[in-house]
Amino acid sequence: MRPSPPDAGTTSADSNAGLLSQTMANFLSALAAKSPAPGGGAAAALTGALAAALARMTIEYTLGKPKFQSVEADLTAALGQLTTAQAALQELIEEDHAAYEALAKLLKLTRPERLARAEYQPTVAAAIAIPESVGTFALAVLELCRQLLDKINPLLISDLGIAAELAHATVHAARLNVLINLPLLDPPQAAPHRQTMEAQCQKADALHAPIQTHFAPSR
């Protein structure tokens, strides 16, 4: 999420359409435009959804192969979890976009004016909760990628590795999207959110390390 300049312009004829209903070209054009949303939050959620989708593909190509029959139950379970995560992350793309548009309008007001609005605190809460959820789902995707390393067709291992890289990046991006809005809260309220995101990133780094090692060249 990024600050909303007072003179932010529109992006394209499709700027009011759902982000996921746009073509990729239009989405990227909207992302690049001088407009507060979509911004980093939507980009992070999309990256997480791409990670889940790519990991799903590696399973689809592995299921049904006799060589992997012994892990078929694990693959099927992982496929279901990735499908759920992808759907959630896709919804979060839209939710983040809407939440920041609402917050951007309030941030144009003076602090006393904002605090007087009944919708201000719920709007700030949504702007923080949504990227926290993005981090949670991306972390789940990364954990599944780690579990799948020795279970999917080796021909798809680079695709799984890329899914893991995208998921890892998403967790760290989600943290930034939370941190930018924490100053809108009182410090005691902000602390738990900060701790949550730090813990997510630490776990993501721990999961990411063995995946990196898996791809390290043998000596």
C-alpha positions, 0 to 999 in steps of 0.5 A, spaced: 500 500 500 502 506 498 500 513 500 494 517 496 496 523 492 491 528 492 491 529 485 491 521 483 488 520 476 485 514 474 488 508 470 484 506 465 477 504 462 477 498 466 480 501 473 473 500 476 472 493 474 475 487 479 482 486 478 482 479 477 477 480 471 482 484 467 487 482 462 494 481 465 496 487 461 490 492 464 492 489 471 500 491 470 498 498 467 493 499 473 499 497 477 504 502 474 499 508 474 499 514 478 494 511 482 494 509 490 491 502 488 492 497 486 499 497 489 504 493 493 498 490 497 495 487 491 501 485 488 503 481 494 497 477 494 497 476 486 504 473 487 502 469 493 496 466 488 501 465 483 506 461 488 500 457 489 498 456 482 505 454 480 505 449 486 499 446 484 501 445 477 507 441 479 502 436 483 498 435 477 503 433 473 505 428 478 499 425 480 497 418 477 504 416 475 506 409 478 512 412 480 509 416 485 503 412 487 506 411 495 505 419 496 499 420 492 495 421 498 500 426 500 500 430 494 492 430 493 492 433 500 497 438 498 493 440 492 487 441 496 490 446 501 494 449 495 487 450 491 484 453 498 490 458 499 490 460 492 482 462 492 483 466 498 489 470 496 485 471 489 480 474 494 485 478 498 487 481 491 480 485 491 480 486 498 486 489 499 484 494 493 478 496 496 481 497 503 486 501 501 481 505 497 477 506 503 483 508 507 486 513 502 480 517 502 480 518 510 488 519 510 486 526 506 483 528 512 486 531 518 488 527 524 482 530 528 477 529 522 479 522 521 479 520 528 472 523 529 469 518 523 466 512 526 469 508 520 476 510 521 478 504 526 475 499 522 478 501 516 485 501 519 484 494 522 482 492 515 488 495 512 492 491 517 488 484 517 488 483 510 496 483 508 497 479 515 492 474 512 496 474 505 502 473 509 499 467 513 497 464 506 503 465 503 507 462 509 502 455 508 504 455 501 511 455 502 511 450 507 507 445 502 513 447 497 518 444 502 514 438 504 513 437 496 521 437 494 522 429 495 515 428 492 513 431 486 516 429 479 523 431 478 522 434 472 518 439 475 523 441 481 525 448 478 517 450 478 516 448 485 522 452 487 520 458 483 513 457 487 517 457 493 521 463 492 514 467 490 511 465 496 517 467 500 517 473 497 510 474 499 511 473 506 516 479 506 512 483 502 506 482 507 510 484 512 512 491 509 504 492 507 503 491 515 508 495 517 507 501 513 500 502 517 502 501 524 503 508 525 496 509 524 495 505 531 497 506 538 503 503 540 500 498 544 495 496 539 501 496 533 506 491 537 502 484 536 501 486 529 509 487 528 510 481 532 506 477 528 509 479 521 516 478 524 514 471 526 512 469 519 518 472 516 522 468 521 518 462 519 519 463 512 526 464 512 527 457 516 523 454 511 526 457 505 533 455 507 533 448 506 529 449 499 535 453 497 540 448 499 536 443 495 538 447 489 545 448 491 550 446 486 554 439 488 561 440 490 
